[in-house]
Amino acid sequence: MDWLPSLLPVTVVVAISLFVLKEVLEFIKRRRADRRKGQAFRTLLARECEVNHWAQWRLEVTLREVHGDHEEGIEAEYIAKELPGGDALWRRKDPDGGYSGGGLPDARTDLMSKLMVEIATIDKKLFTPLEDAYDSLITMRHIRASLLMFVTSKEEEDQMHFEDFPEYGLSELEGVKEDLDKLYRECTGRPLTGSDKRVRG
């Protein structure tokens, strides 16, 4: 490298050195920022998993109840009322007049959808479980919408499909539960056991 000063003026060498140093420092700064951003994304996604875990559990309990009624020949009456925020209230009235039910929240996918492209860029390890969980939540949303449609429909064909629907829905929800757990484990290192009952947009 002794020959370099003879080929280039000292000011040029200094300028090049400063440019390289600046680029290295910028790279380190970006890497640290990406790590902080990635951790923030994991925290947000873990919370979304908890919210959706609650929604998945409520839908599973509802489908098991309907499936049990069909299996035992109980002619229960089901009432579903859509709420302005996208969630629904579910009521089951048994032949003796007793009531059961509760909220039937919809799957939350907005945040996952918004973060997906950036996560694909800065955290490839997180992207695959995120994509799988997102696809599963779309499936869950379809199952819930179908259940509400079957309950409110007066069409005879829909009532026929309703007989077999809970079993199908329950089998699909198993995959939803698994994909949410995989994403949660990637975000936190822990299995998904807790639920967040708060309604979020």
C-alpha positions as a Markdown table, in Angstrom:
| # | Residue | x | y | z |
|---|---|---|---|---|
| 1 | Met | 0.0 | 0.0 | 0.0 |
| 2 | Asp | 3.1 | 2.3 | 0.1 |
| 3 | Trp | 2.6 | 3.1 | -3.6 |
| 4 | Leu | -1.0 | 4.4 | -3.0 |
| 5 | Pro | 0.0 | 8.0 | -1.9 |
| 6 | Ser | 2.2 | 8.3 | -5.0 |
| 7 | Leu | -0.8 | 7.5 | -7.2 |
| 8 | Leu | -3.5 | 9.5 | -5.3 |
| 9 | Pro | -3.3 | 12.8 | -3.5 |
| 10 | Val | -3.6 | 12.6 | 0.3 |
| 11 | Thr | -6.9 | 14.5 | 0.3 |
| 12 | Val | -8.4 | 11.9 | -2.0 |
| 13 | Val | -7.2 | 9.0 | 0.2 |
| 14 | Val | -8.7 | 10.7 | 3.3 |
| 15 | Ala | -12.0 | 11.4 | 1.5 |
| 16 | Ile | -12.2 | 7.7 | 0.4 |
| 17 | Ser | -11.4 | 6.5 | 3.9 |
| 18 | Leu | -14.0 | 8.8 | 5.4 |
| 19 | Phe | -16.6 | 7.7 | 2.9 |
| 20 | Val | -15.9 | 4.0 | 3.7 |
| 21 | Leu | -16.1 | 4.7 | 7.4 |
| 22 | Lys | -19.3 | 6.6 | 7.0 |
| 23 | Glu | -20.9 | 3.7 | 5.0 |
| 24 | Val | -19.7 | 1.2 | 7.6 |
| 25 | Leu | -21.2 | 3.2 | 10.5 |
| 26 | Glu | -24.5 | 3.7 | 8.5 |
| 27 | Phe | -24.7 | -0.1 | 7.9 |
| 28 | Ile | -24.2 | -0.8 | 11.6 |
| 29 | Lys | -26.8 | 1.9 | 12.5 |
| 30 | Arg | -29.3 | 0.3 | 10.0 |
| 31 | Arg | -28.7 | -3.2 | 11.3 |
| 32 | Arg | -29.4 | -2.0 | 14.9 |
| 33 | Ala | -32.5 | -0.2 | 13.8 |
| 34 | Asp | -33.7 | -3.3 | 11.9 |
| 35 | Arg | -33.1 | -5.4 | 15.0 |
| 36 | Arg | -35.1 | -3.0 | 17.2 |
| 37 | Lys | -37.9 | -2.8 | 14.6 |
| 38 | Gly | -37.9 | -6.6 | 14.2 |
| 39 | Gln | -38.3 | -7.0 | 18.0 |
| 40 | Ala | -41.1 | -4.5 | 18.0 |
| 41 | Phe | -42.8 | -6.4 | 15.2 |
| 42 | Arg | -42.5 | -9.6 | 17.2 |
| 43 | Thr | -44.1 | -8.0 | 20.2 |
| 44 | Leu | -47.0 | -6.7 | 18.2 |
| 45 | Leu | -47.5 | -10.0 | 16.4 |
| 46 | Ala | -47.5 | -11.9 | 19.7 |
| 47 | Arg | -50.3 | -9.7 | 20.9 |
| 48 | Glu | -52.3 | -10.3 | 17.7 |
| 49 | Cys | -51.8 | -14.0 | 18.2 |
| 50 | Glu | -53.3 | -13.7 | 21.7 |
| 51 | Val | -56.3 | -11.8 | 20.4 |
| 52 | Asn | -56.8 | -14.3 | 17.5 |
| 53 | His | -56.3 | -17.3 | 19.9 |
| 54 | Trp | -59.3 | -16.0 | 21.9 |
| 55 | Ala | -61.4 | -15.6 | 18.7 |
| 56 | Gln | -60.4 | -19.1 | 17.6 |
| 57 | Trp | -61.3 | -20.6 | 20.9 |
| 58 | Arg | -64.7 | -19.0 | 21.0 |
| 59 | Leu | -65.5 | -20.2 | 17.5 |
| 60 | Glu | -64.3 | -23.7 | 18.4 |
| 61 | Val | -66.5 | -23.8 | 21.5 |
| 62 | Thr | -69.5 | -22.6 | 19.4 |
| 63 | Leu | -68.9 | -25.2 | 16.7 |
| 64 | Arg | -68.5 | -28.0 | 19.3 |
| 65 | Glu | -71.8 | -27.0 | 20.9 |
| 66 | Val | -73.6 | -27.1 | 17.6 |
| 67 | His | -72.0 | -30.4 | 16.6 |
| 68 | Gly | -73.0 | -31.9 | 20.0 |
| 69 | Asp | -76.6 | -30.8 | 19.4 |
| 70 | His | -76.7 | -32.4 | 15.9 |
| 71 | Glu | -75.1 | -35.6 | 17.3 |
| 72 | Glu | -77.6 | -35.9 | 20.1 |
| 73 | Gly | -80.6 | -34.8 | 18.1 |
| 74 | Ile | -81.2 | -31.7 | 20.2 |
| 75 | Glu | -83.3 | -29.1 | 18.3 |
| 76 | Ala | -81.7 | -26.0 | 19.7 |
| 77 | Glu | -82.3 | -22.5 | 18.3 |
| 78 | Tyr | -79.3 | -20.4 | 17.3 |
| 79 | Ile | -79.3 | -16.7 | 17.1 |
| 80 | Ala | -76.5 | -14.6 | 15.7 |
| 81 | Lys | -76.4 | -10.8 | 15.7 |
| 82 | Glu | -73.7 | -8.9 | 13.8 |
| 83 | Leu | -72.2 | -6.0 | 15.7 |
| 84 | Pro | -71.0 | -2.7 | 14.0 |
| 85 | Gly | -67.3 | -3.4 | 14.7 |
| 86 | Gly | -67.4 | -6.7 | 12.8 |
| 87 | Asp | -67.8 | -9.0 | 15.7 |
| 88 | Ala | -71.0 | -10.9 | 16.5 |
| 89 | Leu | -73.1 | -12.1 | 19.5 |
| 90 | Trp | -74.0 | -15.7 | 19.6 |
| 91 | Arg | -77.0 | -17.2 | 21.5 |
| 92 | Arg | -78.1 | -20.8 | 21.8 |
| 93 | Lys | -81.6 | -21.5 | 23.1 |
| 94 | Asp | -82.3 | -25.1 | 24.1 |
| 95 | Pro | -85.8 | -26.7 | 23.9 |
| 96 | Asp | -86.3 | -26.1 | 27.7 |
| 97 | Gly | -85.8 | -22.4 | 27.3 |
| 98 | Gly | -82.2 | -22.2 | 28.7 |
| 99 | Tyr | -79.7 | -19.8 | 27.1 |
| 100 | Ser | -76.0 | -20.0 | 26.5 |
| 101 | Gly | -73.6 | -18.1 | 24.2 |
| 102 | Gly | -71.4 | -15.1 | 24.1 |
| 103 | Gly | -69.3 | -13.0 | 21.8 |
| 104 | Leu | -68.1 | -14.4 | 18.5 |
| 105 | Pro | -65.2 | -12.1 | 17.5 |
| 106 | Asp | -63.8 | -12.0 | 14.0 |
| 107 | Ala | -60.2 | -12.8 | 13.1 |
| 108 | Arg | -57.8 | -9.9 | 13.2 |
| 109 | Thr | -55.6 | -9.7 | 10.1 |
| 110 | Asp | -55.1 | -6.0 | 9.4 |
| 111 | Leu | -51.8 | -5.6 | 11.3 |
| 112 | Met | -50.3 | -8.9 | 9.9 |
| 113 | Ser | -51.2 | -7.7 | 6.4 |
| 114 | Lys | -49.6 | -4.3 | 6.9 |
| 115 | Leu | -46.3 | -5.7 | 8.3 |
| 116 | Met | -45.9 | -8.6 | 5.9 |
| 117 | Val | -43.8 | -6.9 | 3.2 |
| 118 | Glu | -41.4 | -5.2 | 5.7 |
| 119 | Ile | -41.0 | -8.4 | 7.7 |
| 120 | Ala | -40.1 | -10.3 | 4.5 |
| 121 | Thr | -37.3 | -7.8 | 4.0 |
| 122 | Ile | -35.8 | -7.5 | 7.5 |
| 123 | Asp | -36.7 | -10.8 | 9.2 |
| 124 | Lys | -37.0 | -13.8 | 6.8 |
| 125 | Lys | -37.2 | -16.3 | 9.7 |
| 126 | Leu | -40.4 | -14.7 | 10.9 |
| 127 | Phe | -42.0 | -14.3 | 7.5 |
| 128 | Thr | -42.9 | -18.0 | 6.9 |
| 129 | Pro | -44.9 | -18.5 | 10.2 |
| 130 | Leu | -46.5 | -15.1 | 9.7 |
| 131 | Glu | -47.6 | -16.0 | 6.2 |
| 132 | Asp | -49.0 | -19.3 | 7.4 |
| 133 | Ala | -50.8 | -17.7 | 10.4 |
| 134 | Tyr | -52.3 | -15.1 | 8.1 |
| 135 | Asp | -53.6 | -17.7 | 5.6 |
| 136 | Ser | -55.1 | -19.7 | 8.5 |
| 137 | Leu | -56.9 | -16.6 | 9.9 |
| 138 | Ile | -58.4 | -16.0 | 6.4 |
| 139 | Thr | -59.7 | -19.6 | 6.6 |
| 140 | Met | -61.0 | -19.0 | 10.2 |
| 141 | Arg | -62.8 | -15.9 | 9.0 |
| 142 | His | -64.5 | -17.9 | 6.2 |
| 143 | Ile | -65.6 | -20.6 | 8.7 |
| 144 | Arg | -67.1 | -18.0 | 11.0 |
| 145 | Ala | -68.8 | -16.2 | 8.2 |
| 146 | Ser | -70.3 | -19.5 | 6.9 |
| 147 | Leu | -71.5 | -20.3 | 10.4 |
| 148 | Leu | -73.3 | -17.0 | 10.7 |
| 149 | Met | -74.7 | -17.4 | 7.2 |
| 150 | Phe | -76.1 | -20.9 | 7.9 |
| 151 | Val | -77.7 | -19.7 | 11.1 |
| 152 | Thr | -79.4 | -16.7 | 9.6 |
| 153 | Ser | -80.4 | -18.3 | 6.2 |
| 154 | Lys | -83.9 | -19.7 | 5.6 |
| 155 | Glu | -82.8 | -21.7 | 2.6 |
| 156 | Glu | -83.4 | -25.4 | 2.9 |
| 157 | Glu | -80.1 | -26.2 | 1.1 |
| 158 | Asp | -78.2 | -24.1 | 3.7 |
| 159 | Gln | -79.9 | -26.0 | 6.5 |
| 160 | Met | -78.8 | -29.3 | 5.0 |
| 161 | His | -75.2 | -28.1 | 4.8 |
| 162 | Phe | -75.4 | -26.8 | 8.3 |
| 163 | Glu | -75.7 | -30.4 | 9.6 |
| 164 | Asp | -72.2 | -31.3 | 8.4 |
| 165 | Phe | -70.5 | -27.9 | 8.7 |
| 166 | Pro | -69.4 | -28.0 | 12.4 |
| 167 | Glu | -67.3 | -31.1 | 11.9 |
| 168 | Tyr | -65.6 | -29.5 | 8.9 |
| 169 | Gly | -65.1 | -26.2 | 10.7 |
| 170 | Leu | -63.6 | -27.9 | 13.7 |
| 171 | Ser | -61.0 | -29.8 | 11.6 |
| 172 | Glu | -60.0 | -26.6 | 9.9 |
| 173 | Leu | -59.6 | -24.8 | 13.2 |
| 174 | Glu | -57.0 | -27.3 | 14.3 |
| 175 | Gly | -54.7 | -26.0 | 11.6 |
| 176 | Val | -55.5 | -22.4 | 12.6 |
| 177 | Lys | -54.5 | -23.1 | 16.2 |
| 178 | Glu | -51.2 | -24.8 | 15.1 |
| 179 | Asp | -50.2 | -21.9 | 12.9 |
| 180 | Leu | -51.0 | -19.3 | 15.5 |
| 181 | Asp | -48.9 | -21.3 | 18.0 |
| 182 | Lys | -45.9 | -21.5 | 15.5 |
| 183 | Leu | -46.0 | -17.7 | 15.0 |
| 184 | Tyr | -46.3 | -17.0 | 18.7 |
| 185 | Arg | -43.3 | -19.4 | 19.5 |
| 186 | Glu | -41.2 | -17.6 | 16.9 |
| 187 | Cys | -42.1 | -14.2 | 18.4 |
| 188 | Thr | -41.8 | -15.1 | 22.1 |
| 189 | Gly | -40.1 | -18.5 | 22.4 |
| 190 | Arg | -43.1 | -19.7 | 24.4 |
| 191 | Pro | -46.2 | -21.8 | 23.4 |
| 192 | Leu | -49.5 | -19.9 | 22.9 |
| 193 | Thr | -51.6 | -20.6 | 26.0 |
| 194 | Gly | -53.0 | -17.2 | 27.0 |
| 195 | Ser | -55.7 | -15.2 | 25.2 |
| 196 | Asp | -56.3 | -11.5 | 24.9 |
| 197 | Lys | -60.1 | -10.9 | 25.1 |
| 198 | Arg | -59.8 | -7.2 | 24.2 |
| 199 | Val | -61.5 | -6.3 | 21.0 |
| 200 | Arg | -59.2 | -4.6 | 18.6 |
| 201 | Gly | -59.7 | -3.2 | 15.1 |
